[in-house]
Amino acid sequence: MPQLNPAPWFYTMLTTWLVLSLIIQPKLLSFTSTNPPSHKTLVSTKATPWTWPWT
């Protein structure tokens, strides 16, 4: 079966992986977030129970 032959695709996959990890990833990681996350305190709300009319 020709689709099981890794010879033409292995080098393509290896080249793509190297380009993504060595060239594109550092460029993407250099961007800074425009809205840094803020540390907000969690406000807990007390839920009121539902009153069922048939109970």
Secondary structure, DSSP 8 states (H G I E B T S, - for coil): -GGG--HHHHHHHHHHHHHIIIIIHHHHHT---SS-----------------TT-
